[in-house]
Amino acid sequence: MAPRLSPRNARRYFFLCTLCLSCTLLCYNLILRGGHPSMHRREYQHLGCPPVLGGKKLLQKVLLCPHSGAALTFPSTDLSSYPDWSSKNQTEIMGIPAKPTGHPAANATAAPRYGHKKLPQAIIVGVKKGGTRAVLEFIRVHPEVRAMGTEPHFFDRNYERGLDWYRNLMPRSMDHQITVEKTPSYFVTREAPRRISHMSPRVKLIVVVRNPVTRAISDYTQTLSKKPDIPSFSELAFRNTTTGEVDTTWNAIRIGLYALHLQPWLNHFPISQMHFVSGERLITDPAGEMARVQDFLGLKRLVTEKHFYFNKTKGFPCLKKPGGGGAPRCLGKSKGRAHVQINTEDIEQLREFYRPHNIKFYETVGQDFHWE
């Protein structure tokens, strides 16, 4: 049977154990500091890390402030991707699972990621089948533009997801660059002007318009390629083919009532904050139209005639590198497709229908697009 310790000896053993544990922790801390017995405040400032004062902050130091010469790799995240970084998302940065935010994880040895995600300063809001994809692809050639390739449909379909979700979809950009997105359905969505104004009353809006008759035929052609069994163009465009009464409930027709759709936008934005691109001139003079777009956005005219060549097969301008280096880049196969043949009488009736609406649109925007 082991002899019992006296209270005095017990206290001695407890003191020795505590002393040994303290020495162990001290040595461990000194090793992680690089063997230096002390580190001056200016050295911490050089590393951008606060002094470590105890064991509870040890893991935090290793994760957030890895030494450049450390051999170990710990989960980390580029803090430049968190412009609104605060204590509430420190758990995610420390490696604790959280809801996805669109910021992919990196490690201490990963290359730095530059810029940050911003809400768009310019939006191409319309119109469908007007040439919005061409404007987006042409303007993103500019080095001071960062554009989202897909259509987010935030202000018409995904508004309940919130601005943080929307911002996270945007590409990273530097302070001198502007972010652009395009969703053509915004122009015909009544809630879109108010929602966009709530995000930023200073955002610049680009509207690409086209002869509404040609636009309707193009719209029908696209739908027909996906649904070959739909009714004929005449059946959809007219309530009564005998009298020629136009059916304005059909979206392909209704979208072309530009003056009607423009009114809600003017309740929230001055006309000077909107730029109207001619879809016809975008084909015949892409450099001239893009020069005016660059002026509107406050950019230098760097996208010029040197960036374009006309593809006779597609009947549409394509992009090329100035100097002829590299293969030219055209829009997708669906762009420039041949339209369905519509009888002349239907086209003339639609021209007469749109004429007063077009004139009102010209007067409102102060620009004649010569569609008559």
N, C-alpha and C positions, 0 to 999 in steps of 0.2 A: 504494500500500500504506500503510495507516494506521500512524502511528508507534506504537511500543510504549511503554506507560506504565512508568515506573520503579516499583519497590515502594513508594517513599515517596508518589508521586502516587496510586497505587492505593489506599493506605490513606486518603488525604484524600478521594477520591471515595466510598469506602465509608462513611466517617464522615458526609459530607454527606447521602448517601442515607438513612442510618439516622436522622439528625436530622430530615430532611424528613418521613419516614414517621411518626416519633413526634409531630411537631407536628400532622400531619394527624389522627392518632387522637385527640390531645388536644382539638383543635377540634371534632371530631365528637362526642366525649363531652360537651363543654360545651354544644353545641347541643341535644342530647337532654335535658340537665338543665334546659333552659329559659334558657340563657344565663348562669346564675349561676356564678361561679367556684368557689363552695363551697356546700355544703348542710349545715346543722347537723343533729345527731342528732335534735333535737326535731322538725325538719321531716320527717324520715323517719318518725318515730313518728306524726306527724299523717297521713301518707299510708298508713301500715301497710306500708311497703316497706323492705327492708334496703338499705344503701348499695351502689352498684355500684362495683366495684373494678377491673374490667378488661373487655377485649373479650369474653372467654368468657362473662361474665354479662350482656352487653348485651341479647341476645335474650331471656333469661329475665326481665329487668326489664320489657321492653316487653310481654311476654305476660302476666305475672302481676300487674304493677302499672301498668296504663295510667293516665297522667295524665288527670284529668277534662277537661282542655281539649284533648286530643290529637285531631287530625283523622283519624289513621289508625285502622283497625279491625283487630284481631288476634284469632285464635281464643282463646277463653277459656271458663271454666266457673265457674258459681257455686259457690264453695267450701262454701257452707252445705249443698249437696247431698252433701257428703262428710264425714259425721260421723266417719268413721274414716280421714280423709285422712292419707296417709303417703307416704314417698319412693317406694314401689313403684308408685303410680299417678300420679306426677308426669309420666311420659312421655305419658300420656293427656291430662292437662291441657295439656301443651305442644303438643298437636296431632298427636302421633305416633299412627298408627292402633293401636287396641287392640280387644279383644273387647267387644261391646256390653254395657253394664252397666245400661241403662235411664235413664242421665242424659243427656238431650239437650243438645247443644252450644248455647252462646249466644255473644254477642260482647260487646265492651266497652261497647256502648251499650244492651244489652238491659236490661229491667226486672229488678230483683232478685227471686229466688224465695225465698219465706219457708218456714220450717219444714224438717223433714227426715223421712225415712222411718223408721218404727219397726216393730218386730215387734208384733203385736196384743196388747193387754192384755185383750181379751175376744173370745171366739169363739162363734158360734152353731153348735153341733156337731150338731144334729138337731132333729126328725127329718124325713125326706122326706115331703112332702105333709101336713105338720103345721101350716104357717103361718110357716115360717122367712123367706120372702121378705117377708112383711108386717112381721114384727118388724124386719128389717133396714131396710126403707124407712121405717118409722115412727120408729125410733131415730135414723136419720141426719138427721132434721129438727133434732135437738138441736144447738145451735151448738158444744158441746164434744165432739162425736163426729165422727170421720172414718172412713168405712166404704168398704171395697172392694166395688164393685158386682157383679163376677163371682165365681164360686166357684173358688178357686185349686186345690183338691184336693191340697194339698201333703202333708198327713200320711197320705194313702192312696194317691196315684198318683205324686206327684212328689218324694217325700222324698229321693231320691238327688241331686236338683239342689242341695241344700244351703240353709242358712238365709239366706245372702246373696241367693240367687235369690228366696227367699220374701219377704224384707224389701223387695226392690226392686219387688215387685208392689204394695206398700201405698201408699196416698195420702200425700202430705206432710201433716204435722200439726205444730201448735205444742206447746210443752211442757205446756200446760194441757189439751190435748185427748187423748182416748183413741182408739186405732185398733181397729176391729172388722172381722172377716171372718166369712163364714158358708159352711160346706160341710156339708150335712145328712148325708152319708154317713159322716162321722167317727164318729157315734154307734155305728154297727154295724161299724166297722173295729177289730179287736182290737188292732192295733199303735198306733192313734191315741192312746190315753191315755198310754202310755209315751213316745211321741215328743213329744207336747205338753208333758208334764211335764218332759222333758229340755230343751225350749226355755225354759220358765218354769214353775216349780212354783206360782207365784202368779197365773197367768192365770185370769180368771173365765170360767166356762162357762155358756152358755145353751142349754137344751133345750126346744124347743117340741113338746108332745105333744098327741095328739088321740085320740078314741075309736078303738081299733085296727081295729074293723070298718069304720067310716066311712073311716079312712085307707086301708085295703086297697082299698075300692071306688074311692076317688079315684085311687089308684095305678094300678089296672086301667084306669080311664077314660082316664087320660093315655096309657098304653101303647096302648090300643085306637085312640086318635086318630092314632097314628103307624104302627101295624101292624094294620090292620083285619082281617087274616086269622088272628089268634091264636085259640086255643080259647076257649070260654065261661068266665065267671068260675067257675062250679061245677066245671068240669073241672079247672081249675087249683088251686082252693082245697081240693078234697077228693081223697084217694086213692081213696075208695070212696063214691060218692054215695048208695048204699043204706044203708051203716052210718054215714055221716057222719064218717068218719075224716079229720081235717084234715091237709093236706100242708104240714108246716112247712118243707120245703125250698124252697117258693116264696117268693121274697123279699117279695112283697106281704104275705104272712102272717107271715113271720119277723121283719120289721122291727117289728111290733106287740108283740113279746115284750119290752117295755121293761125289766122286772125282770132279764131275762137279760142284756141288753146293758149294763145299768147296772153290773153287778158289776166288770168290768175297770176302769171309771173310778174306783170307790171304792177300788181298790188303789193309786191314784196321787194322788187328790184327796179332801179332806174334803167331805162333803155340803154344808157351809156355803159351799163355793166353787162350787156349782152352783145355778142358778136354773131352775125348771121353769115354763114358760108354758103356760097352758091354751089350746089352739087354739080351743075353743068360746067361751070368754070373750073371746078376741081379736076375735071377730066381734060378740058381743053387747055387750061393754063394752071397746072398744079403749083408751080413756083410762085405765080402771082397771088393765088389764094392763100398759100401758106405764108407769104410775106406779110399779108394783112393779119393773119392769125398771130404771127410772132409779134407784130406791132401791138396788137390788142393785149397780149400777155406780158408786154414790157420786155421782150427778149431781143437780142441782136439778131439780125437777119442772117443766120448761118445755114439754114435750109434753103438752098437756091436751086436754080435750073440745073446745076451740076449734079444734083441728086436724083434726077428723074430721066426716064426715057419712056416713050410710048410703045406699048406692046400692041401691035396691030391685031394679033390673034384674039386677045382678050378685049381689045378696044378700050384699054384703060392704062393709065400711067403706072409704071413700076419704079421701085427704088434701085439706085445703083450707087456704088462708092465713087466719089469724085476721083478722077484720074483713071478710071476703068479697072481698078483692081478688084478681084473677086467677082463671084457670080451675082447677077441682079436678083432682087427679091420682089416677087409679085404677091398680091393678096391671094387668099384662098381660091379654090376651084369654083366656089359659089359666086365669087365676085366677077362681074362682067359676063355672066351667063346670058344666052340669048333669051329674049322675052317671048312669051306666048303671043301668037298673032291674034289681035283683036280687030273686029270689023270696024271700018272707018266711021260708020254712023254712030256707034257707041262712043268712040273717041270724041267725035264732035259734040255729042250731047253732054259728055262729061266736061269738056272745055267750056261750054256755055254755062254749065252749073257752077263751075269753080271761078268763073271770071269775076263776079262781084266780090267774092271772098278774097281772091288774089289782090284785087285793087285795094281793098281795105287793109290787107297785110302790107302792101307796098307803102301805103300812107302812114301806117303805124311805125314801121321800122325806118322809113326814110330812104328806101332803096327799091329800085325797079329791077325785078329779075327777068323780065321779058318772057313770060310764059304764054302770052296771048299771041 
